[in-house]
């Protein structure tokens, strides 16, 4: 089994473009070394690191936080299931919050569209007399804590 890969091989194996690999390398998420002919080569552990980067970004974790989590894995060490568990613990609370917000948004959109007026500013059911505007800017109902937060 190959111990190192060219940038093209890593791109093919990871499903990422060569430019994405170069970007992730500049951001410190992965690393490469040069051959005597000055060609870029990646060790096998880069494939696991890229899988973590892809999963983190799919989950909406900022690259800076993915980089911070990967920085805890020693260089040259292939991230293990234990490493992944440690990273996911760091992201767990943030992901739970995102799930709550996304669920609220989904429910809010369904409720608004279901009433037929298509206006959250003037909706007599969801925002009577624009009381939410008096609370401040932004998606007031979605950002509230508690399970009844999207109900007026």
DSSP file (Angstrom, degrees, kcal/mol; ACC not computed):
  #  RESIDUE AA STRUCTURE BP1 BP2  ACC     N-H-->O    O-->H-N    N-H-->O    O-->H-N    TCO  KAPPA ALPHA  PHI   PSI    X-CA   Y-CA   Z-CA
    1    1 A X              0   0    0      0, 0.0     2,-0.0     0, 0.0     0, 0.0   0.000 360.0 360.0 360.0 138.0    0.0    0.0    0.0
    2    2 A X        -     0   0    0      1,-0.1     3,-0.1    41,-0.0    42,-0.0  -0.318 360.0-161.8 -63.3 139.6    1.3    3.5   -0.9
    3    3 A X  S    S+     0   0    0      1,-0.2    41,-1.4    40,-0.1     2,-0.3   0.666  75.5  26.9 -94.5 -21.1    2.7    5.5    2.0
    4    4 A X  E     -A   43   0A   0     39,-0.2     2,-0.3    40,-0.1    39,-0.2  -0.973  68.9-153.4-142.8 158.1    2.5    8.8    0.2
    5    5 A X  E     -A   42   0A   0     37,-2.9    37,-2.8    -2,-0.3     2,-0.1  -0.922  17.8-118.9-132.4 151.5    0.4   10.3   -2.5
    6    6 A X  E  >  -A   41   0A   0     -2,-0.3     4,-2.3    35,-0.2     5,-0.2  -0.373  41.2-103.4 -76.6 167.6    0.7   13.0   -5.1
    7    7 A X  H  > S+     0   0    0     33,-0.6     4,-2.4     1,-0.2     5,-0.2   0.879 123.7  52.6 -62.2 -37.4   -1.7   16.0   -5.0
    8    8 A X  H  > S+     0   0    0      2,-0.2     4,-2.4     1,-0.2    -1,-0.2   0.899 108.7  49.3 -65.1 -40.6   -3.7   14.4   -7.8
    9    9 A X  H  > S+     0   0    0      2,-0.2     4,-2.7     1,-0.2    -2,-0.2   0.908 112.0  48.1 -65.1 -41.5   -4.0   11.1   -6.0
   10   10 A X  H  X S+     0   0    0     -4,-2.3     4,-2.7     2,-0.2     6,-0.4   0.913 110.7  52.0 -65.0 -41.5   -5.2   12.8   -2.8
   11   11 A X  H  X>S+     0   0    0     -4,-2.4     4,-1.8    -5,-0.2     5,-0.8   0.932 112.9  44.9 -59.7 -45.6   -7.7   14.9   -4.8
   12   12 A X  H  <5S+     0   0    0     -4,-2.4    -2,-0.2     1,-0.2    -1,-0.2   0.932 116.7  44.4 -64.6 -46.3   -9.1   11.7   -6.4
   13   13 A X  H  <5S+     0   0    0     -4,-2.7    -2,-0.2     1,-0.2    -1,-0.2   0.847 120.5  39.9 -68.0 -34.9   -9.2    9.7   -3.1
   14   14 A X  H  <5S-     0   0    0     -4,-2.7    -1,-0.2    -5,-0.2    -2,-0.2   0.678 101.4-126.7 -90.2 -18.5  -10.7   12.6   -1.1
   15   15 A X  T  <5S+     0   0    0     -4,-1.8     2,-0.3     1,-0.3    -3,-0.2   0.649  70.0 122.6  78.9  14.6  -13.1   13.9   -3.7
   16   16 A X      < -     0   0    0     -5,-0.8    -1,-0.3    -6,-0.4    -2,-0.2  -0.738  65.5-107.4-107.6 157.2  -11.7   17.4   -3.3
   17   17 A X     >  -     0   0    0     -2,-0.3     4,-1.9     1,-0.1     5,-0.1  -0.400  27.4-115.4 -77.3 159.8  -10.2   19.6   -5.9
   18   18 A X  H  > S+     0   0    0      1,-0.2     4,-2.3     2,-0.2     5,-0.2   0.896 118.5  54.5 -60.6 -40.5   -6.4   20.3   -6.1
   19   19 A X  H  > S+     0   0    0      1,-0.2     4,-2.3     2,-0.2    -1,-0.2   0.868 105.8  52.6 -64.0 -35.0   -7.1   23.9   -5.3
   20   20 A X  H  > S+     0   0    0      2,-0.2     4,-2.9     1,-0.2    -1,-0.2   0.903 108.2  51.1 -65.5 -40.1   -9.1   22.9   -2.2
   21   21 A X  H  X S+     0   0    0     -4,-1.9     4,-2.1     2,-0.2    -2,-0.2   0.921 110.7  47.8 -62.3 -43.6   -6.1   20.8   -1.1
   22   22 A X  H  X S+     0   0    0     -4,-2.3     4,-2.4     2,-0.2    -1,-0.2   0.906 111.9  50.7 -64.0 -40.3   -3.8   23.7   -1.5
   23   23 A X  H  X S+     0   0    0     -4,-2.3     4,-1.8     2,-0.2    -2,-0.2   0.941 110.6  48.0 -61.2 -48.8   -6.2   26.0    0.4
   24   24 A X  H  <>S+     0   0    0     -4,-2.9     5,-2.5     1,-0.2     6,-0.8   0.852 111.1  52.2 -62.5 -34.0   -6.4   23.5    3.3
   25   25 A X  H ><5S+     0   0    0     -4,-2.1     3,-1.3    -5,-0.2    -1,-0.2   0.922 107.7  50.3 -67.9 -43.0   -2.7   23.3    3.3
   26   26 A X  H 3<5S+     0   0    0     -4,-2.4    -2,-0.2     1,-0.3    -1,-0.2   0.840 109.5  52.8 -62.1 -32.2   -2.3   27.1    3.5
   27   27 A X  T 3<5S-     0   0    0     -4,-1.8    -1,-0.3    -5,-0.2    -2,-0.2   0.513 117.5-115.2 -81.9  -5.0   -4.8   27.1    6.4
   28   28 A X  T < 5S+     0   0    0     -3,-1.3    -3,-0.2    -4,-0.3    -2,-0.1   0.629  82.8 120.3  83.0  13.9   -2.7   24.5    8.2
   29   29 A X  S   <S+     0   0    0     -5,-2.5     2,-0.3    -6,-0.2    -4,-0.2   0.809  83.1  10.9 -79.2 -30.5   -5.3   21.7    8.1
   30   30 A X  S    S-     0   0    0     -6,-0.8     2,-0.3    -9,-0.1    -2,-0.2  -0.886  71.8-149.4-137.1 168.3   -3.1   19.3    6.2
   31   31 A X        -     0   0    0     -2,-0.3    12,-0.4    12,-0.1     2,-0.3  -0.972   8.2-171.1-140.9 157.7    0.6   19.3    5.3
   32   32 A X        -     0   0    0     -2,-0.3     2,-0.3    10,-0.1    10,-0.2  -0.821  10.6-144.3-133.9 174.3    2.8   18.0    2.5
   33   33 A X  E     -B   41   0A   0      8,-2.5     8,-2.9    -2,-0.3     2,-0.4  -0.894  21.6-113.0-135.3 169.3    6.5   17.6    1.9
   34   34 A X  E     -B   40   0A   0     -2,-0.3     6,-0.2     6,-0.2     2,-0.1  -0.823  18.6-135.5-109.0 143.3    8.5   18.0   -1.3
   35   35 A X    >   -     0   0    0      4,-2.3     3,-2.1    -2,-0.4    -1,-0.0  -0.298  40.5 -94.8 -80.8 175.1   10.4   15.3   -3.2
   36   36 A X  T 3  S+     0   0    0      1,-0.3    -1,-0.1     2,-0.1    -2,-0.0   0.770 131.1  55.7 -63.2 -24.1   13.9   15.8   -4.5
   37   37 A X  T 3  S-     0   0    0      2,-0.1    -1,-0.3     0, 0.0    -2,-0.0   0.253 122.5-110.5 -90.0  12.1   12.2   16.8   -7.8
   38   38 A X    <   +     0   0    0     -3,-2.1     2,-0.4     1,-0.2    -2,-0.1   0.741  68.9 146.9  65.9  27.9   10.2   19.5   -5.9
   39   39 A X        -     0   0    0      1,-0.0    -4,-2.3   -33,-0.0    -1,-0.2  -0.769  52.1-113.8 -93.8 141.3    6.9   17.6   -6.3
   40   40 A X  E     - B   0  34A   0     -2,-0.4   -33,-0.6    -6,-0.2     2,-0.3  -0.527  36.8-176.6 -74.5 134.3    4.4   17.9   -3.5
   41   41 A X  E     -AB   6  33A   0     -8,-2.9    -8,-2.5    -2,-0.2     2,-0.4  -0.982  11.7-154.0-133.0 146.2    3.7   14.6   -1.6
   42   42 A X  E     -A    5   0A   0    -37,-2.8   -37,-2.9    -2,-0.3   -10,-0.1  -0.946  17.0-126.9-119.6 139.1    1.2   13.8    1.2
   43   43 A X  E >   -A    4   0A   0    -12,-0.4     3,-1.8    -2,-0.4     4,-0.3  -0.395  35.3-102.0 -76.1 162.6    1.5   11.1    3.8
   44   44 A X  T >> S+     0   0    0    -41,-1.4     3,-1.8     1,-0.3     4,-0.6   0.800 115.1  70.4 -57.7 -32.8   -1.5    8.7    4.2
   45   45 A X  H 3> S+     0   0    0      1,-0.3     4,-2.2     2,-0.2    34,-0.3   0.723  82.1  75.1 -61.2 -19.0   -2.8   10.4    7.3
   46   46 A X  H <> S+     0   0    0     -3,-1.8     4,-2.6     1,-0.2    -1,-0.3   0.825  87.7  60.1 -63.7 -29.9   -3.9   13.3    5.1
   47   47 A X  H <> S+     0   0    0     -3,-1.8     4,-1.7    -4,-0.3    -1,-0.2   0.912 107.7  43.6 -65.0 -41.4   -6.8   11.3    3.9
   48   48 A X  H  X S+     0   0    0     -4,-0.6     4,-2.0    -3,-0.3    -2,-0.2   0.906 113.3  52.1 -68.8 -41.8   -8.2   10.9    7.4
   49   49 A X  H  X S+     0   0    0     -4,-2.2     4,-2.4     1,-0.2    -2,-0.2   0.911 109.6  49.4 -60.3 -42.0   -7.6   14.5    8.1
   50   50 A X  H  X S+     0   0    0     -4,-2.6     4,-2.9     2,-0.2    -1,-0.2   0.862 106.8  55.3 -67.2 -34.5   -9.4   15.5    5.0
   51   51 A X  H  X S+     0   0    0     -4,-1.7     4,-2.4     2,-0.2    -1,-0.2   0.903 109.8  47.3 -62.4 -39.2  -12.3   13.3    5.9
   52   52 A X  H  X S+     0   0    0     -4,-2.0     4,-2.9     2,-0.2    -2,-0.2   0.907 111.5  50.4 -67.6 -41.9  -12.5   15.2    9.2
   53   53 A X  H  X S+     0   0    0     -4,-2.4     4,-2.6     2,-0.2     5,-0.2   0.942 112.6  46.8 -60.3 -47.4  -12.3   18.5    7.5
   54   54 A X  H  X S+     0   0    0     -4,-2.9     4,-2.4     2,-0.2    -2,-0.2   0.920 113.9  47.1 -63.0 -43.8  -15.1   17.5    5.1
   55   55 A X  H  X S+     0   0    0     -4,-2.4     4,-1.9     2,-0.2    -1,-0.2   0.926 112.3  50.5 -65.1 -43.6  -17.3   16.2    7.9
   56   56 A X  H  <>S+     0   0    0     -4,-2.9     5,-2.8     1,-0.2     4,-0.3   0.929 112.9  45.1 -59.0 -46.0  -16.7   19.3   10.0
   57   57 A X  H ><5S+     0   0    0     -4,-2.6     3,-1.1     1,-0.2    -1,-0.2   0.869 109.5  55.5 -69.2 -34.8  -17.6   21.6    7.2
   58   58 A X  H 3<5S+     0   0    0     -4,-2.4    -1,-0.2     1,-0.3    -2,-0.2   0.859 108.0  50.2 -61.7 -34.1  -20.6   19.6    6.3
   59   59 A X  T 3<5S-     0   0    0     -4,-1.9    -1,-0.3    -5,-0.2    -2,-0.2   0.527 123.0-109.5 -81.1  -5.7  -21.8   20.0    9.9
   60   60 A X  T < 5 +     0   0    0     -3,-1.1     2,-0.4    -4,-0.3    -3,-0.2   0.650  64.5 153.1  87.4  15.7  -21.2   23.8    9.6
   61   61 A X      < -     0   0    0     -5,-2.8    -1,-0.3    -6,-0.2    -2,-0.1  -0.663  50.5-112.5 -77.7 128.0  -18.1   23.9   11.8
   62   62 A X    >>  -     0   0    0     -2,-0.4     4,-1.9     1,-0.1     3,-0.9  -0.284  20.8-119.8 -59.7 145.7  -15.9   26.9   10.8
   63   63 A X  H 3> S+     0   0    0      1,-0.3     4,-3.0     2,-0.2     5,-0.2   0.834 113.1  61.7 -56.2 -33.6  -12.6   25.9    9.4
   64   64 A X  H 3> S+     0   0    0      1,-0.2     4,-1.9     2,-0.2    -1,-0.3   0.884 106.7  44.9 -62.3 -36.6  -10.8   27.7   12.2
   65   65 A X  H <> S+     0   0    0     -3,-0.9     4,-2.1     2,-0.2    -1,-0.2   0.839 111.8  51.6 -76.4 -32.8  -12.5   25.4   14.7
   66   66 A X  H  X S+     0   0    0     -4,-1.9     4,-2.8     2,-0.2    -2,-0.2   0.924 111.2  48.8 -64.8 -43.7  -11.7   22.3   12.6
   67   67 A X  H  X S+     0   0    0     -4,-3.0     4,-1.9     1,-0.2    -2,-0.2   0.905 109.6  52.0 -61.8 -41.6   -8.1   23.5   12.4
   68   68 A X  H  < S+     0   0    0     -4,-1.9     4,-0.4    -5,-0.2    -1,-0.2   0.907 112.1  45.7 -61.1 -42.5   -8.0   24.0   16.2
   69   69 A X  H >< S+     0   0    0     -4,-2.1     3,-1.2     1,-0.2     4,-0.2   0.916 113.1  49.1 -67.7 -43.0   -9.3   20.4   16.7
   70   70 A X  H >< S+     0   0    0     -4,-2.8     3,-1.7     1,-0.3    -1,-0.2   0.792  98.4  68.8 -68.0 -26.3   -6.9   18.9   14.3
   71   71 A X  T 3< S+     0   0    0     -4,-1.9    -1,-0.3     1,-0.3    -2,-0.2   0.728  91.3  62.5 -64.2 -19.6   -4.0   20.8   15.9
   72   72 A X  T <  S+     0   0    0     -3,-1.2     2,-0.6    -4,-0.4    -1,-0.3   0.619  87.6  82.7 -79.5 -13.0   -4.5   18.5   18.9
   73   73 A X  S <  S-     0   0    0     -3,-1.7     3,-0.1    -4,-0.2     6,-0.1  -0.832  93.0-112.8 -93.9 122.9   -3.6   15.5   16.8
   74   74 A X    >   -     0   0    0     -2,-0.6     3,-2.1     1,-0.1    -2,-0.1  -0.189  37.0 -95.8 -57.2 143.3    0.2   15.1   16.5
   75   75 A X  T 3  S+     0   0    0      1,-0.3    -1,-0.1    -4,-0.1     3,-0.1  -0.338 112.3  20.4 -57.6 134.9    1.7   15.6   13.1
   76   76 A X  T 3  S+     0   0    0      1,-0.3     2,-0.5    -3,-0.1    -1,-0.3   0.315  96.7 118.0  85.7  -8.6    2.2   12.3   11.3
   77   77 A X    <   -     0   0    0     -3,-2.1     2,-0.5    -4,-0.1    -1,-0.3  -0.802  66.7-129.2 -92.8 127.2   -0.4   10.6   13.4
   78   78 A X        -     0   0    0     -2,-0.5    -4,-0.1    -3,-0.1   -32,-0.1  -0.648  34.2-109.8 -74.1 121.5   -3.5    9.3   11.6
   79   79 A X        -     0   0    0     -2,-0.5     2,-0.1   -34,-0.3    -1,-0.1  -0.276  40.8-155.0 -55.5 131.7   -6.5   10.6   13.5
   80   80 A X     >  -     0   0    0      1,-0.1     4,-2.4    -3,-0.0     5,-0.2  -0.377  32.8 -94.5-100.9 178.4   -8.2    7.7   15.2
   81   81 A X  H  > S+     0   0    0      1,-0.2     4,-2.4     2,-0.2     5,-0.1   0.873 128.0  53.6 -61.0 -37.4  -11.8    7.1   16.4
   82   82 A X  H  > S+     0   0    0      2,-0.2     4,-2.2     1,-0.2    -1,-0.2   0.897 107.7  50.0 -64.4 -39.9  -10.7    8.4   19.8
   83   83 A X  H  > S+     0   0    0      2,-0.2     4,-2.2     1,-0.2    -2,-0.2   0.919 110.5  50.0 -62.9 -42.9   -9.4   11.6   18.2
   84   84 A X  H  X S+     0   0    0     -4,-2.4     4,-2.8     1,-0.2    -2,-0.2   0.910 109.2  51.6 -62.3 -42.2  -12.7   12.0   16.3
   85   85 A X  H  X S+     0   0    0     -4,-2.4     4,-1.8     1,-0.2    -1,-0.2   0.914 109.2  50.2 -61.1 -42.3  -14.6   11.5   19.6
   86   86 A X  H  X S+     0   0    0     -4,-2.2     4,-1.2     1,-0.2    -1,-0.2   0.900 112.6  47.2 -63.5 -40.1  -12.5   14.2   21.3
   87   87 A X  H  X S+     0   0    0     -4,-2.2     4,-1.2     1,-0.2     3,-0.3   0.921 109.7  52.5 -66.1 -43.2  -13.2   16.6   18.4
   88   88 A X  H  X S+     0   0    0     -4,-2.8     4,-1.3     1,-0.2    -1,-0.2   0.822 102.6  59.1 -66.2 -29.4  -16.9   15.9   18.3
   89   89 A X  H  X S+     0   0    0     -4,-1.8     4,-0.6     1,-0.2     3,-0.3   0.907 103.5  52.8 -62.2 -40.2  -17.1   16.6   22.1
   90   90 A X  H  < S+     0   0    0     -4,-1.2     4,-0.3    -3,-0.3    -1,-0.2   0.837 117.3  37.6 -61.7 -32.6  -15.8   20.1   21.3
   91   91 A X  H  X S+     0   0    0     -4,-1.2     4,-2.7     1,-0.1     5,-0.2   0.558  91.4  92.7 -96.9 -10.4  -18.5   20.6   18.6
   92   92 A X  H  X S+     0   0    0     -4,-1.3     4,-2.6    -3,-0.3     5,-0.2   0.905  87.8  43.6 -56.4 -51.7  -21.4   18.9   20.4
   93   93 A X  H  X S+     0   0    0     -4,-0.6     4,-2.3     1,-0.2    -1,-0.2   0.909 115.2  49.4 -63.1 -42.6  -22.9   21.9   22.2
   94   94 A X  H  > S+     0   0    0     -4,-0.3     4,-2.3     1,-0.2    -1,-0.2   0.904 112.1  48.3 -63.6 -41.2  -22.6   24.1   19.1
   95   95 A X  H  X S+     0   0    0     -4,-2.7     4,-2.6     2,-0.2    -2,-0.2   0.897 109.1  53.1 -67.5 -39.4  -24.2   21.4   16.9
   96   96 A X  H  X S+     0   0    0     -4,-2.6     4,-2.2    -5,-0.2    -2,-0.2   0.927 110.3  48.2 -59.3 -43.8  -27.0   21.0   19.4
   97   97 A X  H  X S+     0   0    0     -4,-2.3     4,-2.5     1,-0.2    -2,-0.2   0.912 111.3  50.1 -62.6 -43.3  -27.7   24.7   19.3
   98   98 A X  H  X S+     0   0    0     -4,-2.3     4,-2.8     2,-0.2     5,-0.2   0.890 108.9  52.3 -63.6 -39.1  -27.6   24.7   15.5
   99   99 A X  H  X S+     0   0    0     -4,-2.6     4,-2.5     2,-0.2    -1,-0.2   0.922 110.1  48.6 -62.5 -43.8  -30.1   21.8   15.4
  100  100 A X  H  X S+     0   0    0     -4,-2.2     4,-2.6     2,-0.2    -2,-0.2   0.942 113.9  46.1 -61.0 -47.6  -32.4   23.7   17.7
  101  101 A X  H  X S+     0   0    0     -4,-2.5     4,-2.6     1,-0.2    -2,-0.2   0.901 113.5  48.2 -64.1 -40.9  -32.2   26.8   15.5
  102  102 A X  H  X S+     0   0    0     -4,-2.8     4,-2.6     2,-0.2    -1,-0.2   0.891 111.7  49.8 -67.8 -38.0  -32.6   24.9   12.3
  103  103 A X  H  X S+     0   0    0     -4,-2.5     4,-2.7    -5,-0.2     5,-0.2   0.924 112.1  48.3 -64.6 -44.0  -35.7   23.1   13.7
  104  104 A X  H  X S+     0   0    0     -4,-2.6     4,-3.1    -5,-0.2     5,-0.2   0.926 111.8  49.6 -60.9 -44.1  -37.2   26.4   14.8
  105  105 A X  H  X S+     0   0    0     -4,-2.6     4,-2.8     2,-0.2     5,-0.2   0.933 111.5  48.4 -62.1 -45.2  -36.5   27.9   11.4
  106  106 A X  H  X S+     0   0    0     -4,-2.6     4,-2.3     1,-0.2    -1,-0.2   0.937 115.4  44.5 -59.2 -47.2  -38.1   25.0    9.7
  107  107 A X  H  X S+     0   0    0     -4,-2.7     4,-2.5     2,-0.2    -2,-0.2   0.884 113.1  51.3 -66.1 -38.5  -41.1   25.1   11.9
  108  108 A X  H  X S+     0   0    0     -4,-3.1     4,-2.8    -5,-0.2     5,-0.2   0.924 110.3  48.5 -64.2 -45.4  -41.4   28.9   11.7
  109  109 A X  H  X S+     0   0    0     -4,-2.8     4,-2.6    -5,-0.2     5,-0.3   0.925 112.4  48.2 -62.9 -43.8  -41.3   28.8    7.9
  110  110 A X  H  X S+     0   0    0     -4,-2.3     4,-2.3    -5,-0.2    -1,-0.2   0.920 113.2  48.1 -62.4 -42.7  -43.9   26.1    7.7
  111  111 A X  H  X S+     0   0    0     -4,-2.5     4,-1.2     2,-0.2    -2,-0.2   0.914 113.4  46.9 -64.4 -43.0  -46.2   28.0   10.2
  112  112 A X  H >X S+     0   0    0     -4,-2.8     4,-0.7     1,-0.2     6,-0.7   0.944 115.5  43.9 -66.3 -48.0  -45.8   31.3    8.3
  113  113 A X  H >< S+     0   0    0     -4,-2.6     3,-0.8     1,-0.2    -1,-0.2   0.871 109.4  59.5 -64.8 -35.5  -46.4   29.7    4.9
  114  114 A X  H 3< S+     0   0    0     -4,-2.3    -1,-0.2    -5,-0.3    -2,-0.2   0.784  97.8  58.2 -64.6 -27.8  -49.3   27.7    6.3
  115  115 A X  H << S-     0   0    0     -4,-1.2    -1,-0.2    -3,-0.6    -2,-0.2   0.725 101.2-134.5 -78.9 -19.2  -51.2   30.9    7.4
  116  116 A X  S << S+     0   0    0     -3,-0.8    -3,-0.1    -4,-0.7    -2,-0.1   0.229  81.0  95.8  93.7 -15.6  -51.3   32.2    3.9
  117  117 A X        -     0   0    0     -5,-0.4    -4,-0.1     2,-0.1    -5,-0.1   0.772  67.4-154.5 -83.4 -23.1  -50.3   35.9    4.5
  118  118 A X        +     0   0    0     -6,-0.7     2,-0.4     1,-0.1    -5,-0.1   0.739  58.5 109.3  58.0  26.7  -46.6   35.3    3.7
  119  119 A X     >  -     0   0    0     -7,-0.2     4,-0.7     1,-0.1    -1,-0.1  -0.924  42.4-179.6-136.1 110.1  -45.6   38.3    5.9
  120  120 A X  T  4 S+     0   0    0     -2,-0.4    10,-0.1     1,-0.2    -1,-0.1   0.724  86.4  59.3 -78.1 -19.2  -43.9   37.9    9.3
  121  121 A X  T  4 S+     0   0    0      1,-0.2     9,-0.4     9,-0.1    -1,-0.2   0.870 121.8  21.0 -74.9 -35.8  -43.9   41.7    9.8
  122  122 A X  T  4 S+     0   0    0      7,-0.1     2,-0.3     6,-0.1    -2,-0.2   0.300  86.3 134.0-114.9   7.8  -47.7   42.0    9.6
  123  123 A X     X  -     0   0    0     -4,-0.7     4,-2.1     1,-0.2     7,-0.2  -0.429  44.8-154.5 -66.6 121.3  -48.9   38.5   10.4
  124  124 A X  T  4 S+     0   0    0     -2,-0.3     4,-0.3     1,-0.2    -1,-0.2   0.702  93.9  43.7 -69.7 -17.3  -51.7   38.6   13.0
  125  125 A X  T  4 S+     0   0    0      2,-0.1    27,-0.3   -13,-0.1    -1,-0.2   0.849 125.4  26.1 -92.4 -39.4  -50.8   35.1   14.1
  126  126 A X  T  4 S+     0   0    0      1,-0.1    -2,-0.2    25,-0.1    -6,-0.1   0.754 136.9  13.7-100.6 -27.9  -47.0   35.2   14.3
  127  127 A X  S >< S-     0   0    0     -4,-2.1     3,-2.2     4,-0.1    -1,-0.1  -0.332  73.3-165.2-150.5  58.4  -46.1   38.9   14.9
  128  128 A X  G >  S-     0   0    0      1,-0.3     3,-1.4    -4,-0.3    -4,-0.1  -0.245  79.4  -8.6 -53.2 125.7  -49.2   40.9   15.9
  129  129 A X  G 3  S-     0   0    0      1,-0.3    -1,-0.3    -7,-0.2    -7,-0.1   0.755 117.6 -78.8  53.9  30.0  -48.5   44.6   15.6
  130  130 A X  G X> S+     0   0    0     -3,-2.2     3,-0.8    -9,-0.4     4,-0.7   0.840  76.3 160.5  51.5  41.6  -44.8   43.9   15.0
  131  131 A X  H <>  +     0   0    0     -3,-1.4     4,-0.5     1,-0.2     3,-0.5   0.790  68.7  62.2 -62.4 -26.5  -44.1   43.3   18.7
  132  132 A X  H >> S+     0   0    0      1,-0.2     3,-1.1     2,-0.2     4,-0.6   0.854  94.3  61.4 -68.5 -32.7  -40.9   41.4   17.8
  133  133 A X  H X4 S+     0   0    0     -3,-0.8     3,-0.6     1,-0.3    -1,-0.2   0.804  97.8  58.3 -62.5 -29.3  -39.5   44.6   16.2
  134  134 A X  H 3< S+     0   0    0     -4,-0.7    -1,-0.3    -3,-0.5    -2,-0.2   0.713  98.1  61.2 -73.1 -19.8  -39.6   46.3   19.5
  135  135 A X  H << S-     0   0    0     -3,-1.1     2,-0.3    -4,-0.5    -1,-0.2   0.700 119.0 -91.7 -79.6 -19.3  -37.4   43.6   21.0
  136  136 A X    <<  -     0   0    0     -4,-0.6    -1,-0.3    -3,-0.6     4,-0.2  -0.831  53.3 -44.0 136.2-175.1  -34.5   44.4   18.7
  137  137 A X  S    S+     0   0    0     -2,-0.3     2,-0.0    -3,-0.1    -3,-0.0  -0.340  87.9  35.7 -86.7 168.1  -33.1   43.4   15.3
  138  138 A X  S    S-     0   0    0      1,-0.1     2,-2.0    -2,-0.1     3,-0.2  -0.182 110.3 -31.5  86.0-178.0  -32.6   40.0   13.8
  139  139 A X     >  +     0   0    0      1,-0.2     4,-1.8     2,-0.1     5,-0.2  -0.506  65.3 177.4 -77.2  79.0  -34.6   36.8   14.0
  140  140 A X  H  > S+     0   0    0     -2,-2.0     4,-0.7     1,-0.2    -1,-0.2   0.880  73.5  45.2 -54.0 -50.0  -36.0   37.5   17.5
  141  141 A X  H >4 S+     0   0    0      1,-0.2     3,-0.7     2,-0.2    -1,-0.2   0.894 112.9  50.1 -67.0 -40.5  -38.2   34.4   17.8
  142  142 A X  H 34 S+     0   0    0      1,-0.2    -1,-0.2     8,-0.1    -2,-0.2   0.818 110.2  50.3 -68.8 -29.8  -35.6   32.0   16.4
  143  143 A X  H 3< S+     0   0    0     -4,-1.8    -1,-0.2    -3,-0.1    -2,-0.2   0.533  87.0 106.2 -90.1  -5.2  -32.9   33.2   18.7
  144  144 A X  S << S-     0   0    0     -4,-0.7     2,-0.2    -3,-0.7     5,-0.1  -0.351  70.5-120.7 -69.8 153.5  -34.9   32.9   22.0
  145  145 A X        +     0   0    0      4,-0.1     3,-0.1     3,-0.1    -1,-0.1  -0.595  69.2  55.0 -87.9 156.4  -34.2   30.1   24.4
  146  146 A X  S >  S-     0   0    0     -2,-0.2     3,-1.2     1,-0.1     4,-0.1   0.063  87.0 -90.8 100.1 153.7  -36.9   27.6   25.4
  147  147 A X  T 3  S+     0   0    0      1,-0.3     3,-0.4     2,-0.1    -1,-0.1   0.754 121.2  50.7 -74.4 -24.0  -39.2   25.3   23.5
  148  148 A X  T >  S+     0   0    0      1,-0.2     3,-1.7    -3,-0.1    -1,-0.3   0.213  76.0 113.7 -94.0  16.9  -42.1   27.8   23.2
  149  149 A X  T <  S+     0   0    0     -3,-1.2    -1,-0.2     1,-0.3    -2,-0.1   0.748  72.5  50.8 -65.9 -25.6  -39.9   30.5   21.8
  150  150 A X  T 3  S+     0   0    0     -3,-0.4     2,-0.5    -4,-0.1    -1,-0.3   0.367  91.9  89.4 -96.4   8.4  -41.4   30.6   18.3
  151  151 A X    <         0   0    0     -3,-1.7   -25,-0.1   -10,-0.1   -43,-0.0  -0.908 360.0 360.0-104.8 127.9  -44.9   30.9   19.5
  152  152 A X              0   0    0     -2,-0.5    -1,-0.1   -27,-0.3    -3,-0.1   0.488 360.0 360.0 -69.6 360.0  -46.3   34.4   20.0
